[in-house]
């Protein structure tokens, strides 16, 4: 990577506006709030003090759900999203989790395959967009 990016856990409040701006700019911020945000692991990617990427990890039994992974368009292609997922996977594995899964936007499935996820063949709709289940085994 050609930029100095730091990664660290952050509070949900730090990433909500970023989530909304990156993922659903035409919807209110409440659309990107997730039940469990107060207890989830939220990782931020920072270029200096600027938040340029974020992902949230929600434990459910022995599996963790990745939700709301987003990277600023000006920073895409620098490995930030991949590193957020790698670090989140390592942290959840250390907590004893067996798998990491997400509802992947259909147009993002190649990204998830490239970092080791398996993609379910079934497509389903959420908020008017096609999605597929992506799963990464942690054990």
N, C-alpha and C positions, 0 to 999 in steps of 0.2 A: 504494500500500500504506500502511496506516495504522500500521504498526509499524516500528521500526528494526531491520532484519534484516541481518546481515553474512554473507557467503559466503566460505568459504576451503577450500583443500585440507586434508585431515586424513589421519592414518594409519588403516588399516583397524581397528586395535584400538580406536580412538575411537568407531567407529560400530557394532560388532558387536552389542552389547546393545540399541542403539536399533533396528537392523534386526529383531532377534528380537522385541522388544516390539511393534513396529508391524505387522510383516508375518505373523509366525507365532508368536503368543504361546503357543500350545498345544504348540509343538515345542521341542526343545532348541536351544541356541545353535549347535550344530554344523550344524543344518539350514540356517542362513543363511550359513555360511562358504562361500566360493566359491574354487575353484582360481584362482590368479592374483591373489588379494586383495593379496598382498605387492607387486605391481608395478602394480596398477591405479590410476587417478586416482579418489580419493574426495573428494567435495565435501560439506561440511557447511553447514547454515544455522543460524545462531545468533541467539537473542534474548538479548542480554547474553552470559552464559557458558553458557546452556542450549542444548543441541542440540535443534532443533525440526524438522529435515529433513535428509535425506542421500540421495545417489545415488552410484553407482559406475560407472565407465566403463572397459571392458576393450578394448584395441586387439587386433584380429585382422586382420592384413594392412592393407588400405586402409579397413576398416570398423571401427567401434567399437560394442561392445554395451553398452547401458545396462542395469544390473542393480540390483535392490533399491532402487528409488526409493521413498522413504517420507517422509511428513510427519505429525507428531503431529496427531491428530484435532482438538485444540483450536486448531490453527494452520492448518487447511485452509481454503481459500477466500480466502487472502491473497496468492496468487500465488507462494508459496514453491516448490512443485514445478515450476511453469513456469520460474521463474528458475534453479533448479538445472539443469534440462535446457538452457536457453539458454546458461548459462555453460559447462556441460560440452561442449555442441556447439561453442561458439566456441573453447574450448581444444583440442578434438580437431581442428577444422578447421585451426587454426594449426599443428598437428603434421602436416598433410597428409592427414588422413583424408577420405574421400569420402562416407561415409554413417554415420549413427547408427541403430542398430536395437535393438529390445527385444522380448521376449516379454511382451505386455501382457495383464493380466487382462482378460477380456471386459468386465467392468463398468467398466473404466477407459479403454476405447477412445475415448470422447468427449473425454476430457482430451487424449489424444495427437493426435486430429484437430484440436482447437482450437489446438494449437501447431505445426501444420504437418506432422504425420506422415501417411503413407498407411498404411491398414490392409489387410492381406491378408484376403480373404474366408474363408479356411479357418480353422476352429476346431480346436484340439487340446487334449488334457488334460495337465496337469502337476500332480502332487501332489493329484489329485482336483479340480482347478479348471479351468474353460475359459479358454484363452488364444488370442490371435491375434497374428501378427507385425505390428509397427509399424515403419516405416522413414522416416527423415528424410534427404533428400539434402542434403549439405553443400557441394556444388560448384555 
